[in-house]
Amino acid sequence: MLDTGVKAPDFTLPDKDGNPVSLSQFLGKKVILYFYPKDNTPGCTRQACAFAALYGQFEALGAVVIGVSKDSVASHQRFAQKNNLPFLLLSDPELQAIQAYGVWQEKKLYGKVSMGVVRTTYVIDEAGVIEKVMPKVKPDTNAGELLAYLREEG
């Protein structure tokens, strides 16, 4: 996992429509970069819907919201349509950004150990530097906590 004060690794990944999106496109804006395990699972859906519900407030504060998982472009498209998600969802099946940000880790579920994405959120400042790291976030409270944090900053 990366620390605060570190330059955020740049990446270019396809969005839900297959268009390439680079982190460097958002220099000059605050970026909420959240990594989540899988589209259409209960926790990930609640987290995405919470971001969607507060999206206008993030926009009003000049922040960009980007969700990243290893799901396919087609999966992201269905997930975004089904839940009316207004923000960017990026597909990272090769784990390019997921590994660069250190969120591909060993997980234990029902005694079984496997590798997977640990739900983590980064706040990246206007200069492209990691300002805040939130490891193992709760899907239901993550968006609200971030909004409160951005308001304190502003």
C-alpha positions in Angstrom: 0.0 0.0 0.0 1.3 3.5 -0.8 1.8 6.2 1.8 0.7 9.9 1.9 3.2 12.3 0.4 4.0 9.8 -2.4 3.5 10.8 -6.1 0.5 8.8 -7.2 1.5 6.2 -9.9 0.0 7.2 -13.3 -2.0 4.7 -15.3 -4.1 4.4 -18.3 -7.1 2.1 -18.2 -10.3 1.7 -20.2 -13.6 3.1 -18.8 -17.0 1.3 -19.0 -17.2 2.4 -22.7 -13.7 1.2 -23.6 -12.2 4.7 -23.7 -8.7 5.1 -22.3 -8.5 7.2 -19.1 -5.2 8.3 -17.5 -4.9 9.5 -14.0 -2.6 12.4 -15.3 -5.7 13.8 -17.1 -7.0 15.0 -13.7 -4.0 17.1 -12.6 -5.3 20.3 -11.1 -8.3 18.4 -9.5 -8.7 16.5 -6.4 -9.2 12.8 -7.2 -11.0 10.2 -5.1 -9.5 6.9 -6.4 -11.2 3.9 -4.9 -10.4 0.2 -5.5 -13.1 -2.4 -4.9 -13.2 -6.2 -5.3 -16.1 -6.9 -7.7 -19.0 -5.4 -9.6 -22.5 -6.4 -8.5 -21.6 -7.8 -5.1 -23.5 -6.5 -2.1 -20.7 -4.4 -0.5 -19.4 -3.0 -3.8 -22.9 -2.1 -4.9 -23.6 -0.3 -1.6 -20.2 1.6 -1.9 -20.8 2.6 -5.5 -24.4 3.7 -4.8 -23.2 5.8 -1.8 -20.7 7.6 -4.1 -23.4 8.0 -6.7 -25.8 9.6 -4.1 -23.2 12.1 -3.0 -21.7 12.6 -6.5 -23.1 16.1 -7.0 -21.5 17.2 -3.7 -18.1 15.8 -4.7 -18.4 17.6 -8.0 -19.3 20.9 -6.2 -16.1 20.5 -4.3 -14.2 20.0 -7.6 -13.4 16.4 -6.9 -13.3 13.6 -9.4 -14.5 10.1 -8.3 -12.9 7.0 -10.0 -13.7 3.4 -9.1 -11.3 0.7 -10.2 -11.7 -3.1 -10.1 -10.4 -6.0 -12.2 -13.8 -6.5 -13.8 -14.2 -6.3 -17.6 -15.4 -3.2 -19.5 -18.7 -5.0 -20.2 -19.2 -5.8 -16.5 -18.6 -2.2 -15.6 -21.0 -1.0 -18.2 -23.8 -3.3 -16.8 -22.9 -2.3 -13.2 -23.0 1.4 -14.0 -26.3 1.2 -16.0 -28.0 -1.0 -13.4 -27.1 1.4 -10.5 -27.1 4.8 -12.4 -23.4 5.4 -11.5 -22.4 8.9 -12.8 -18.7 8.6 -12.1 -15.8 6.8 -13.9 -15.4 3.0 -13.5 -12.1 1.7 -14.8 -11.3 -1.8 -15.8 -8.0 -3.3 -14.6 -8.0 -7.0 -15.5 -4.1 -7.0 -15.8 -3.9 -5.5 -12.3 -1.8 -2.6 -13.6 -3.1 0.1 -11.2 -4.3 -2.5 -8.6 -0.7 -3.7 -8.0 0.9 -0.2 -8.4 -1.3 1.0 -5.5 -0.6 -2.1 -3.4 -4.2 -3.2 -3.0 -3.7 -6.7 -4.4 -3.3 -8.7 -1.2 -3.8 -11.9 0.5 -7.4 -12.2 1.9 -9.0 -14.7 4.2 -12.6 -15.8 3.7 -14.1 -18.7 5.6 -10.6 -19.9 6.4 -9.5 -19.9 2.8 -6.6 -17.7 1.7 -6.7 -16.2 -1.7 -5.4 -13.1 -3.5 -7.8 -10.2 -4.1 -8.4 -6.5 -4.1 -8.5 -5.0 -0.6 -11.2 -2.2 -0.5 -9.0 0.9 -0.3 -9.5 4.6 -1.1 -6.9 7.2 -2.0 -7.3 10.9 -2.1 -4.9 12.4 -4.6 -4.3 16.2 -4.5 -4.2 18.6 -7.4 -0.4 18.0 -7.9 -0.8 14.3 -8.2 0.4 13.4 -4.7 -1.3 11.0 -2.4 -2.9 13.2 0.3 -4.9 10.5 2.2 -5.0 6.7 2.4 -8.0 4.8 3.7 -7.3 1.1 3.9 -10.0 -1.6 4.4 -12.8 1.0 4.2 -16.4 0.1 5.0 -18.6 0.2 1.9 -21.5 2.0 3.6 -19.5 4.9 5.2 -16.6 5.5 2.8 -18.2 8.1 0.6 -19.6 10.1 3.5 -16.2 10.0 5.3 -14.5 11.3 2.2 -17.0 14.1 1.7 -16.5 15.2 5.3 -12.8 15.1 4.8 -12.9 17.2 1.7 -15.2 19.8 3.4 -12.7 20.1 6.3 -9.9 20.6 3.7 -11.8 23.3 1.8 
